[in-house]
């Protein structure tokens, strides 16, 4: 199963770059019909993870994917699932 991975560690403090990266990977998943995107905000203070979840909760983004899962074993990881 193909999956895309976005590691946000290199841009953790660049708000616009984070939004762009999230937009890009969602677009790529849609174009290539890839069902799973793994987003790695890392553990840290949890602020980046909250930002990612806020981004994904926006109405115009939310309608693009099927569901969002938090990794129960790894706090620093999220999965976005698409249905085609």
MOPAC internal coordinates of N, CA, C and O (Angstrom, degrees):
PM7 1SCF
backbone

  N    0.0000 0     0.00 0     0.00 0    0    0    0
  C    1.4672 1     0.00 0     0.00 0    1    0    0
  C    1.5270 1   109.80 1     0.00 0    2    1    0
  O    1.2310 1   121.30 1   -55.88 1    3    2    1
  N    1.3048 1   115.12 1   124.12 1    3    2    1
  C    1.4600 1   119.47 1   179.48 1    5    3    2
  C    1.5216 1   109.89 1   -72.87 1    6    5    3
  O    1.2310 1   121.54 1   -34.74 1    7    6    5
  N    1.3178 1   114.66 1   145.26 1    7    6    5
  C    1.4576 1   118.12 1   176.75 1    9    7    6
  C    1.5211 1   108.08 1  -149.78 1   10    9    7
  O    1.2310 1   120.96 1   -31.55 1   11   10    9
  N    1.3116 1   115.77 1   148.45 1   11   10    9
  C    1.4613 1   121.26 1   176.94 1   13   11   10
  C    1.5230 1   107.91 1  -101.70 1   14   13   11
  O    1.2310 1   120.85 1   -33.46 1   15   14   13
  N    1.3311 1   115.97 1   146.54 1   15   14   13
  C    1.4631 1   120.44 1   178.79 1   17   15   14
  C    1.5201 1   108.55 1  -126.36 1   18   17   15
  O    1.2310 1   121.21 1   -48.14 1   19   18   17
  N    1.3270 1   115.29 1   131.86 1   19   18   17
  C    1.4602 1   121.12 1   176.30 1   21   19   18
  C    1.5262 1   108.07 1  -121.29 1   22   21   19
  O    1.2310 1   120.91 1   -67.17 1   23   22   21
  N    1.3213 1   115.86 1   112.83 1   23   22   21
  C    1.4701 1   121.45 1   177.59 1   25   23   22
  C    1.5263 1   107.95 1   -98.09 1   26   25   23
  O    1.2310 1   120.85 1   -63.30 1   27   26   25
  N    1.3196 1   115.98 1   116.70 1   27   26   25
  C    1.4687 1   120.21 1  -175.90 1   29   27   26
  C    1.5327 1   113.39 1   -90.29 1   30   29   27
  O    1.2310 1   119.77 1   179.87 1   31   30   29
  N    1.3335 1   118.04 1    -0.13 1   31   30   29
  C    1.4715 1   119.70 1  -179.87 1   33   31   30
  C    1.5292 1   113.72 1   -51.06 1   34   33   31
  O    1.2310 1   119.47 1   133.22 1   35   34   33
  N    1.3465 1   118.62 1   -46.78 1   35   34   33
  C    1.4748 1   118.68 1  -175.88 1   37   35   34
  C    1.5312 1   113.96 1   -65.36 1   38   37   35
  O    1.2310 1   119.76 1   157.89 1   39   38   37
  N    1.3363 1   118.06 1   -22.11 1   39   38   37
  C    1.4721 1   119.66 1  -176.00 1   41   39   38
  C    1.5262 1   111.74 1  -123.19 1   42   41   39
  O    1.2310 1   120.35 1  -155.25 1   43   42   41
  N    1.3278 1   116.93 1    24.75 1   43   42   41
  C    1.4715 1   121.53 1  -171.77 1   45   43   42
  C    1.5265 1   114.08 1   -53.85 1   46   45   43
  O    1.2310 1   120.07 1   154.09 1   47   46   45
  N    1.3447 1   117.48 1   -25.91 1   47   46   45
  C    1.4695 1   119.71 1  -174.62 1   49   47   46
  C    1.5280 1   112.80 1  -109.99 1   50   49   47
  O    1.2310 1   120.10 1  -165.27 1   51   50   49
  N    1.3127 1   117.41 1    14.73 1   51   50   49
  C    1.4715 1   120.79 1  -178.32 1   53   51   50
  C    1.5244 1   109.69 1  -116.09 1   54   53   51
  O    1.2310 1   121.05 1   -89.13 1   55   54   53
  N    1.3216 1   115.59 1    90.87 1   55   54   53
  C    1.4648 1   122.22 1  -174.27 1   57   55   54
  C    1.5162 1   115.08 1   -49.02 1   58   57   55
  O    1.2310 1   120.22 1   128.83 1   59   58   57
  N    1.3285 1   117.18 1   -51.17 1   59   58   57
  C    1.4661 1   121.09 1  -176.91 1   61   59   58
  C    1.5291 1   110.41 1   -65.69 1   62   61   59
  O    1.2310 1   120.40 1   138.52 1   63   62   61
  N    1.3214 1   116.85 1   -41.48 1   63   62   61
  C    1.4699 1   121.02 1   179.79 1   65   63   62
  C    1.5308 1   110.65 1   -63.14 1   66   65   63
  O    1.2310 1   120.51 1   144.43 1   67   66   65
  N    1.3240 1   116.64 1   -35.57 1   67   66   65
  C    1.4711 1   120.80 1   178.70 1   69   67   66
  C    1.5302 1   109.62 1   -65.86 1   70   69   67
  O    1.2310 1   120.47 1   131.93 1   71   70   69
  N    1.3287 1   116.71 1   -48.07 1   71   70   69
  C    1.4701 1   120.57 1   178.40 1   73   71   70
  C    1.5276 1   110.75 1   -59.09 1   74   73   71
  O    1.2310 1   120.69 1   136.33 1   75   74   73
  N    1.3394 1   116.28 1   -43.67 1   75   74   73
  C    1.4687 1   120.66 1   179.99 1   77   75   74
  C    1.5211 1   110.89 1   -62.21 1   78   77   75
  O    1.2310 1   120.75 1   135.06 1   79   78   77
  N    1.3363 1   116.18 1   -44.94 1   79   78   77
  C    1.4678 1   121.09 1  -178.74 1   81   79   78
  C    1.5286 1   110.46 1   -63.24 1   82   81   79
  O    1.2310 1   120.49 1   138.63 1   83   82   81
  N    1.3353 1   116.67 1   -41.37 1   83   82   81
  C    1.4663 1   120.66 1   179.09 1   85   83   82
  C    1.5316 1   110.47 1   -65.56 1   86   85   83
  O    1.2310 1   120.79 1   134.84 1   87   86   85
  N    1.3255 1   116.09 1   -45.16 1   87   86   85
  C    1.4669 1   120.42 1   177.13 1   89   87   86
  C    1.5216 1   110.88 1   -58.11 1   90   89   87
  O    1.2310 1   121.01 1   133.68 1   91   90   89
  N    1.3277 1   115.66 1   -46.32 1   91   90   89
  C    1.4682 1   121.12 1  -176.93 1   93   91   90
  C    1.5221 1   111.73 1   -61.80 1   94   93   91
  O    1.2310 1   120.73 1   135.56 1   95   94   93
  N    1.3370 1   116.21 1   -44.44 1   95   94   93
  C    1.4678 1   118.19 1  -175.52 1   97   95   94
  C    1.5275 1   111.23 1   -71.69 1   98   97   95
  O    1.2310 1   120.04 1   146.42 1   99   98   97
  N    1.3257 1   117.53 1   -33.58 1   99   98   97
  C    1.4701 1   120.68 1   176.50 1  101   99   98
  C    1.5243 1   109.28 1   -66.43 1  102  101   99
  O    1.2310 1   120.84 1   136.93 1  103  102  101
  N    1.3253 1   115.99 1   -43.07 1  103  102  101
  C    1.4619 1   121.25 1   178.37 1  105  103  102
  C    1.5332 1   110.25 1   -61.26 1  106  105  103
  O    1.2310 1   120.99 1   134.77 1  107  106  105
  N    1.3300 1   115.72 1   -45.23 1  107  106  105
  C    1.4644 1   120.56 1  -179.60 1  109  107  106
  C    1.5302 1   111.15 1   -61.60 1  110  109  107
  O    1.2310 1   120.69 1   137.08 1  111  110  109
  N    1.3285 1   116.28 1   -42.92 1  111  110  109
  C    1.4690 1   120.65 1   178.88 1  113  111  110
  C    1.5262 1   110.32 1   -60.70 1  114  113  111
  O    1.2310 1   120.56 1   137.73 1  115  114  113
  N    1.3294 1   116.54 1   -42.27 1  115  114  113
  C    1.4611 1   121.04 1   179.98 1  117  115  114
  C    1.5271 1   110.76 1   -65.39 1  118  117  115
  O    1.2310 1   120.60 1   133.73 1  119  118  117
  N    1.3297 1   116.45 1   -46.27 1  119  118  117
  C    1.4592 1   120.95 1  -177.87 1  121  119  118
  C    1.5236 1   111.70 1   -64.17 1  122  121  119
  O    1.2310 1   120.59 1   139.28 1  123  122  121
  N    1.3306 1   116.48 1   -40.72 1  123  122  121
  C    1.4688 1   120.36 1  -176.20 1  125  123  122
  C    1.5229 1   112.52 1   -94.17 1  126  125  123
  O    1.2310 1   120.91 1  -177.19 1  127  126  125
  N    1.3357 1   115.86 1     2.81 1  127  126  125
  C    1.4700 1   121.93 1  -178.42 1  129  127  126
  C    1.5368 1   111.62 1    53.62 1  130  129  127
  O    1.2310 1   120.93 1  -132.62 1  131  130  129
  N    1.2914 1   115.83 1    47.38 1  131  130  129
  C    1.4563 1   121.99 1   177.46 1  133  131  130
  C    1.5218 1   107.55 1   -93.74 1  134  133  131
  O    1.2310 1   121.22 1   -53.14 1  135  134  133
  N    1.3264 1   115.27 1   126.86 1  135  134  133
  C    1.4678 1   119.71 1  -169.27 1  137  135  134
  C    1.5186 1   114.78 1   -81.19 1  138  137  135
  O    1.2310 1   119.92 1   159.02 1  139  138  137
  N    1.3359 1   117.76 1   -20.98 1  139  138  137
  C    1.4574 1   119.99 1  -175.24 1  141  139  138
  C    1.5206 1   111.52 1  -130.38 1  142  141  139
  O    1.2310 1   121.37 1   -48.98 1  143  142  141
  N    1.3230 1   114.99 1   131.02 1  143  142  141
  C    1.4646 1   120.79 1   172.12 1  145  143  142
  C    1.5265 1   106.66 1  -120.74 1  146  145  143
  O    1.2310 1   121.00 1   -53.38 1  147  146  145
  N    1.3244 1   115.70 1   126.62 1  147  146  145
  C    1.4574 1   121.32 1   176.70 1  149  147  146
  C    1.5225 1   107.14 1  -101.33 1  150  149  147
  O    1.2310 1   120.72 1   -54.96 1  151  150  149
  N    1.3185 1   116.22 1   125.04 1  151  150  149
  C    1.4651 1   121.16 1   178.92 1  153  151  150
  C    1.5166 1   107.66 1  -113.21 1  154  153  151
  O    1.2310 1   121.01 1   -50.84 1  155  154  153
  N    1.3317 1   115.68 1   129.16 1  155  154  153
  C    1.4650 1   120.58 1  -177.42 1  157  155  154
  C    1.5319 1   109.53 1  -114.73 1  158  157  155
  O    1.2310 1   120.75 1   -87.71 1  159  158  157
  N    1.3484 1   116.18 1    92.29 1  159  158  157
  C    1.4616 1   118.47 1   175.51 1  161  159  158
  C    1.5282 1   111.05 1   -80.18 1  162  161  159
  O    1.2310 1   120.30 1   166.58 1  163  162  161
  N    1.3207 1   117.03 1   -13.42 1  163  162  161
  C    1.4618 1   120.60 1  -178.73 1  165  163  162
  C    1.5221 1   110.58 1    84.12 1  166  165  163
  O    1.2310 1   120.71 1    -6.35 1  167  166  165
  N    1.2956 1   116.24 1   173.65 1  167  166  165
  C    1.4642 1   120.07 1  -175.49 1  169  167  166
  C    1.5236 1   111.14 1   -83.74 1  170  169  167
  O    1.2310 1   119.78 1   114.14 1  171  170  169
  N    1.3121 1   118.02 1   -65.86 1  171  170  169
  C    1.4664 1   121.74 1   176.47 1  173  171  170
  C    1.5174 1   114.67 1    39.73 1  174  173  171
  O    1.2310 1   121.03 1    37.88 1  175  174  173
  N    1.3304 1   115.63 1  -142.12 1  175  174  173
  C    1.4690 1   121.34 1  -177.07 1  177  175  174
  C    1.5193 1   111.54 1   -84.17 1  178  177  175
  O    1.2310 1   120.50 1   169.25 1  179  178  177
  N    1.3350 1   116.65 1   -10.75 1  179  178  177
  C    1.4624 1   119.76 1  -177.27 1  181  179  178
  C    1.5172 1   112.71 1    92.07 1  182  181  179
  O    1.2310 1   120.13 1   173.54 1  183  182  181
  N    1.3283 1   117.35 1    -6.46 1  183  182  181
  C    1.4688 1   120.40 1  -178.17 1  185  183  182
  C    1.5287 1   112.03 1   -66.01 1  186  185  183
  O    1.2310 1   120.83 1   138.69 1  187  186  185
  N    1.3359 1   116.02 1   -41.31 1  187  186  185
  C    1.4656 1   120.12 1  -178.68 1  189  187  186
  C    1.5252 1   110.31 1   -66.05 1  190  189  187
  O    1.2310 1   120.95 1   138.81 1  191  190  189
  N    1.3303 1   115.78 1   -41.19 1  191  190  189
  C    1.4645 1   119.77 1   178.37 1  193  191  190
  C    1.5343 1   109.94 1   -61.49 1  194  193  191
  O    1.2310 1   120.79 1   138.16 1  195  194  193
  N    1.3411 1   116.09 1   -41.84 1  195  194  193
  C    1.4669 1   119.99 1   178.38 1  197  195  194
  C    1.5243 1   110.37 1   -62.27 1  198  197  195
  O    1.2310 1   120.65 1   139.20 1  199  198  197
  N    1.3132 1   116.37 1   -40.80 1  199  198  197
  C    1.4698 1   121.09 1   179.36 1  201  199  198
  C    1.5290 1   110.22 1   -62.35 1  202  201  199
  O    1.2310 1   120.74 1   136.07 1  203  202  201
  N    1.3375 1   116.19 1   -43.93 1  203  202  201
  C    1.4697 1   120.84 1   179.50 1  205  203  202
  C    1.5290 1   109.91 1   -61.90 1  206  205  203
  O    1.2310 1   120.26 1   134.94 1  207  206  205
  N    1.3244 1   117.10 1   -45.06 1  207  206  205
  C    1.4663 1   120.74 1  -179.84 1  209  207  206
  C    1.5335 1   110.57 1   -64.27 1  210  209  207
  O    1.2310 1   120.46 1   139.19 1  211  210  209
  N    1.3348 1   116.73 1   -40.81 1  211  210  209
  C    1.4767 1   119.80 1   176.27 1  213  211  210
  C    1.5262 1   110.39 1   -60.23 1  214  213  211
  O    1.2310 1   120.86 1   136.69 1  215  214  213
  N    1.3187 1   115.96 1   -43.31 1  215  214  213
  C    1.4670 1   120.79 1   178.89 1  217  215  214
  C    1.5334 1   109.64 1   -59.70 1  218  217  215
  O    1.2310 1   120.68 1   131.34 1  219  218  217
  N    1.3260 1   116.30 1   -48.66 1  219  218  217
  C    1.4659 1   121.31 1  -177.05 1  221  219  218
  C    1.5213 1   112.36 1   -68.66 1  222  221  219
  O    1.2310 1   119.92 1   158.03 1  223  222  221
  N    1.3260 1   117.75 1   -21.97 1  223  222  221
  C    1.4642 1   122.04 1  -179.97 1  225  223  222
  C    1.5264 1   113.72 1   -82.65 1  226  225  223
  O    1.2310 1   120.34 1   172.12 1  227  226  225
  N    1.3141 1   116.95 1    -7.88 1  227  226  225
  C    1.4691 1   118.80 1   178.20 1  229  227  226
  C    1.5326 1   108.53 1   -63.12 1  230  229  227
  O    1.2310 1   120.88 1   -40.70 1  231  230  229
  N    1.3346 1   115.92 1   139.30 1  231  230  229
  C    1.4598 1   120.57 1  -173.22 1  233  231  230
  C    1.5344 1   112.87 1   -54.60 1  234  233  231
  O    1.2310 1   120.29 1   134.48 1  235  234  233
  N    1.3357 1   117.04 1   -45.52 1  235  234  233
  C    1.4716 1   119.73 1  -175.93 1  237  235  234
  C    1.5311 1   112.70 1   -70.47 1  238  237  235
  O    1.2310 1   120.25 1   158.69 1  239  238  237
  N    1.3324 1   117.12 1   -21.31 1  239  238  237
  C    1.4714 1   121.23 1   176.57 1  241  239  238
  C    1.5226 1   109.18 1   -87.36 1  242  241  239
  O    1.2310 1   121.13 1   136.30 1  243  242  241
  N    1.3288 1   115.45 1   -43.70 1  243  242  241
  C    1.4741 1   121.93 1  -175.30 1  245  243  242
  C    1.5285 1   111.84 1   -56.96 1  246  245  243
  O    1.2310 1   120.28 1   145.24 1  247  246  245
  N    1.3171 1   117.06 1   -34.76 1  247  246  245
  C    1.4694 1   118.97 1  -177.40 1  249  247  246
  C    1.5277 1   112.27 1   -73.35 1  250  249  247
  O    1.2310 1   120.27 1   170.26 1  251  250  249
  N    1.3342 1   117.08 1    -9.74 1  251  250  249
  C    1.4717 1   120.33 1  -179.36 1  253  251  250
  C    1.5266 1   112.49 1   -84.87 1  254  253  251
  O    1.2310 1   120.17 1   156.38 1  255  254  253
  N    1.3302 1   117.27 1   -23.62 1  255  254  253
  C    1.4618 1   118.70 1  -177.81 1  257  255  254
  C    1.5215 1   111.79 1  -120.16 1  258  257  255
  O    1.2310 1   121.37 1   -14.30 1  259  258  257
  N    1.3197 1   114.99 1   165.70 1  259  258  257
  C    1.4630 1   121.78 1  -174.03 1  261  259  258
  C    1.5336 1   111.36 1   -87.10 1  262  261  259
  O    1.2310 1   120.43 1   128.12 1  263  262  261
  N    1.3443 1   116.77 1   -51.88 1  263  262  261
  C    1.4632 1   118.16 1   178.03 1  265  263  262
  C    1.5217 1   111.86 1  -157.24 1  266  265  263
  O    1.2310 1   121.94 1   -17.74 1  267  266  265
  N    1.3236 1   113.89 1   162.26 1  267  266  265
  C    1.4640 1   122.44 1  -178.37 1  269  267  266
  C    1.5192 1   107.90 1  -120.96 1  270  269  267
  O    1.2310 1   120.78 1   -49.55 1  271  270  269
  N    1.3340 1   116.12 1   130.45 1  271  270  269
  C    1.4734 1   120.88 1   178.24 1  273  271  270
  C    1.5056 1   110.05 1  -123.55 1  274  273  271
  O    1.2310 1   121.26 1   -39.12 1  275  274  273
  N    1.3284 1   115.20 1   140.88 1  275  274  273
  C    1.4634 1   120.07 1   170.85 1  277  275  274
  C    1.5270 1   105.99 1   -94.23 1  278  277  275
  O    1.2310 1   120.26 1   -42.10 1  279  278  277
  N    1.3010 1   117.10 1   137.90 1  279  278  277
  C    1.4600 1   121.05 1   179.09 1  281  279  278
  C    1.5296 1   108.09 1   -71.38 1  282  281  279
  O    1.2310 1   120.38 1   -60.00 1  283  282  281
  N    1.3203 1   116.88 1   120.00 1  283  282  281
  C    1.4662 1   120.42 1  -176.28 1  285  283  282
  C    1.5288 1   111.84 1   -70.86 1  286  285  283
  O    1.2310 1   120.05 1   154.72 1  287  286  285
  N    1.3316 1   117.50 1   -25.28 1  287  286  285
  C    1.4648 1   120.65 1  -178.41 1  289  287  286
  C    1.5244 1   112.66 1   -93.46 1  290  289  287
  O    1.2310 1   120.68 1   158.96 1  291  290  289
  N    1.3412 1   116.31 1   -21.04 1  291  290  289
  C    1.4620 1   119.76 1  -177.43 1  293  291  290
  C    1.5187 1   109.15 1  -132.70 1  294  293  291
  O    1.2310 1   120.82 1   -76.17 1  295  294  293
  N    1.3263 1   116.03 1   103.83 1  295  294  293
  C    1.4605 1   122.44 1  -176.34 1  297  295  294
  C    1.5346 1   111.77 1   -57.32 1  298  297  295
  O    1.2310 1   120.11 1   151.71 1  299  298  297
  N    1.3244 1   117.40 1   -28.29 1  299  298  297
  C    1.4614 1   121.41 1  -174.23 1  301  299  298
  C    1.5107 1   114.87 1   -89.51 1  302  301  299
  O    1.2310 1   120.37 1  -152.91 1  303  302  301
  N    1.3418 1   116.89 1    27.09 1  303  302  301
  C    1.4583 1   119.54 1  -174.72 1  305  303  302
  C    1.5294 1   111.31 1  -143.95 1  306  305  303
  O    1.2310 1   120.80 1   -42.19 1  307  306  305
  N    1.3326 1   116.08 1   137.81 1  307  306  305
  C    1.4613 1   122.45 1   177.26 1  309  307  306
  C    1.5246 1   108.68 1  -126.55 1  310  309  307
  O    1.2310 1   120.72 1   -29.65 1  311  310  309
  N    1.3107 1   116.23 1   150.35 1  311  310  309
  C    1.4588 1   120.82 1   175.12 1  313  311  310
  C    1.5204 1   108.93 1  -122.06 1  314  313  311
  O    1.2310 1   120.77 1   -46.43 1  315  314  313
  N    1.3220 1   116.13 1   133.57 1  315  314  313
  C    1.4606 1   121.96 1   175.51 1  317  315  314
  C    1.5144 1   106.02 1  -113.60 1  318  317  315
  O    1.2310 1   120.77 1   -53.70 1  319  318  317
  N    1.3290 1   116.13 1   126.30 1  319  318  317
  C    1.4611 1   120.89 1  -177.66 1  321  319  318
  C    1.5252 1   110.57 1  -109.79 1  322  321  319
  O    1.2310 1   121.45 1   -41.03 1  323  322  321
  N    1.3241 1   114.82 1   138.97 1  323  322  321
  C    1.4532 1   122.01 1   179.23 1  325  323  322
  C    1.5235 1   109.09 1  -115.18 1  326  325  323
  O    1.2310 1   120.60 1   -30.94 1  327  326  325
  N    1.3290 1   116.45 1   149.06 1  327  326  325
  C    1.4554 1   121.42 1   176.51 1  329  327  326
  C    1.5155 1   107.65 1  -120.09 1  330  329  327
  O    1.2310 1   121.03 1   -51.83 1  331  330  329
  N    1.3302 1   115.63 1   128.17 1  331  330  329
  C    1.4777 1   118.71 1   179.52 1  333  331  330
  C    1.5173 1   110.71 1  -118.33 1  334  333  331
  O    1.2310 1   120.10 1   180.00 1  335  334  333

